[in-house]
Amino acid sequence: MANKVEEMQNYGKEQLDAAVSSANTFSNGFQAIATAYGDYAKKSFEDTKVFVEKLTAAKSFEKAVEIQTEFAKSAYETFVAESQKIGGLYGDLAKQAYKPFEAMVAKATPTAH
């Protein structure tokens, strides 16, 4: 009986340790994601500012269209790259948050022989 109580206490401690580890991972992961979003927003703002400056200095309609086309292409490429980066951060966060629970799930899952 004492062995079962000790086993339950150890199981509870494992769960608590896993939850704390997962919470720390979420905190760090969300901080990285927020930083990435902030960096993207700052870059986007700066790029838009430069675009508006170039556009207002355009001397012809053709030059304005060229500037707008370059900006659209650049903005799209930046969006795709940053989306992939941020998506990767979310994926890493999910993997790292699950990692503390892997051992517990492995113990609880019966193996086929």
Secondary structure, 3 states (H helix, E strand, C coil): CHHHHHHHHHHHHHHHHHHHHHHHHHHHHHHHHHHHHHHHHHHHHHHHHHHHHHHHHCCCHHHHHHHHHHHHHHHHHHHHHHHHHHHHHHHHHHHHHHHHHHHHHHHHCCCCC
